[in-house]
Amino acid sequence: MTIRILMSRFAIAIVLLPAAGVAQVVDLDRLPWTIDSETMAFDGKTSTIIYTGLQFSQGDISLEADEGRATTREQTDSTWRFNGNVVIDLNNGHIECDSAQLHFDGSVLTAAVVTGSPASFEMKRTAADDVTYAVAGRLNYDVTAGIIEFSEHATITESGNQISSNYLVYNINERRIKADSSGAEDDRVRITYTPSSGESSGDSPEEDENQ
């Protein structure tokens, strides 16, 4: 079963997204990095720097983790992996997770993977009073394409509205979400819509359902 929901009322924003909800890469080229850690070691065989008790900040991004590993495969290709009590703050957003992996092409963030049991996300959108909450076991974010994949028991809540599925795909530019299920009773798409003041209870989000 596949359900596509027009996000006219159920708008989603995630901390790695720009506040305006338009997909774009995050260019950090001209901002200084600040790294504080309890220990630092360099593995020359794998070109990996290993930090413990890490506190990292750059611009309006800050991150804490029990361990951080930075690997450079080529001059313009690097990957950061963070493990243990990972906390990420960016713009108006907040993530708490077990691990996070950020991939950079030069100074540009191009992809991110976040995992947890579950990982939790929250963001307050610009010019909005409410906060968007999400929990999922895994989040894959293709920054360049503007596509986010939530998996492993994902639930997103905003303004009392909620959608849950084992697999959710969010297209940032189109503000559209696709929820898939196997059709099994414990793996069905579940939607809860709370009408705002003055709306009738029968006014539900627009749906296209293909079985």
N, C-alpha and C positions, 0 to 999 in steps of 0.2 A: 504494500500500500504506500502511495506517495501523496503527500498533502503539500500544496504550495499556498502560502498565506501572504497576501498583500500586506505589507507592514505599514498601513496607514495609521493604525492606532497602536500597534504593538512594535514600536521602534526599539531597536537594540543598539547599544553602543558598548564596546569593549575597550579596556584600558589601552590596548595597543593601537586603537583607531584614532584618527584625528577627531577633535571635538565636533566638527561639522558633519561627520559621518560620511566623508568622501575618501575613497581609498587613495593612498599615496605613500610613497616610501618615506622613511624617516631619515633625513640627512643630518648627521651629527658632525660634519667635517670641521666646523669652525669653533666647536665648543670644547673647553678643556675637560679632561677626565680627572677625577679624584678617586683614588683607591686606597683604602685603609684595610689592613689585614693583620691577623695575629702572626701568621707565618707566610713565607713565599719561597717557592722552590722552582727550579727550571729543569725540565727533562729535555736534554739536547737531542736525544734519539727521536722523539716525537714532536719536537718544537712546541712543547706545551709548558705554559706557566701555571703553577698550581698554588692557589691561595686558600688559607683557612681563616675562619672568622672574618669573612669578607664584607666590607661595606663599600659600595661603588656608587658614584654619582656623576652625572653629566647633564648639564642644563637642568631641565625639570624632570629628569629621570633619576630615580634612586633605587638601589637594590641591596638587599642583605641576604646572605646565605652562609651556611656552615662551611661550604666549600665552593670554590669557583675555579674553572679550568679554561684557559684561553689557548686556542690552537690556531696557528697560521699555516695553511697548506701552501698558499702562494702569496705573492706580494699583495694582492687585492682581495684575498679570500680568507676569512677568519670565522671561527666559531667559538662562542662562549657557552659553557655548560655550568649550570649552578645546581647544587644539590643540598638538601637538608634545610628545612625551615626557610624556604625562599619567600621573600616579601618584595614585591615590586610596586613602586608608586610612579605614575606617569600622568602628567596633566591633572585631570579630575578623577583618575582611576586608581584602583588598588587590586592587587592579586596576591593571594597566599596559596602556595603550592609546595609539592615535594621536590620538584625539579623543573628547570626551565632551560631551553636551548635556544640561543639567538644566533642567527647567521648573518654576517655582514659581507657585502661586496664593497671593499674599500671602507668608506665611512658610512655606507648606507645599509640600514637594517632591511633585509629582504625577506626573511622568514623567521618564524618563532614557533616553538613547540613547548607546551606547558602541560605537565602531568601532576596528578595528586590523587588523594583518596578520601574525598575528591578535592580537586582544586577549586577555589572560590574566587569569584570576580565581582567587582562592583564599580559603577561609574555614575557620576552625576553629570548629565549632559549640560552644555552651555545653554543658558536661558530656560532651563527646566527645573522644576522644583523636586521632581521625583528622582529616585535612584534606580538604576538598572542592576539587578543581581543575576548571577549565573553560577551554577556549579556543574562540573563535569569531570570525568576521569582524565580526559585528554582534550587539548585544543591545538589544532594545527592552523596556523595563520600564514597564508601566502600573501605577503604585504604587497608585492608587485601586482598580482592579479586581483587583490581586494576580496579574497575568498577566505572565510573562516569555517573550519570543520570542527564541530563539537562531537565527541563520542564518549561512550562508556557512561550511560545514565546521565544525560545532560538535561538540565532544567534552567530555563530563563524566565525571570519574573520582572515585570515592570508595571507600575500603576495598578497593581492587583491582578493583572493579566499574567498567565503562566502557560508555557508550553514545555512538555517533557517528551523526550524520545531517546532511544539509544544512539541515534545519529541525527545531527542537525547540521545543515549547511547554510551559511548566511552569506549572501552577496551584498557587499557594502554599497556599491554604486547604485544597484537597483532597489536596495532596501527590501530585499525579499529573502525569505527563509524557506528551506525545503526540509521536511521531516520525513524520515523513512522508518518503516518498521517491518518486521518479518510477518506480522499478522498474529503471532502468538500472544496469548493473553497477557503475559508478563513483559511483552515488548511492543505494545501498541502505543501510538501517538496519543498523548492526552493534552487537551487544551482547556484552560479555564479562563473565561472572559468575564470581567467585572464591568458592567456598564457604568459610565460616569454619570454624575448628577443630571437628571433630566432626560436620560435615554431609557428606552424601554429595555426589559431584560431579553427581548427577542432580537435585539440589534447586535449581532455577533460579527467578528471579523470576516472579511470576504475570503472564501476558500474555493480552490479548485482541487477536486479529488479524483485521482486516477487509480483504479485498482487493476 
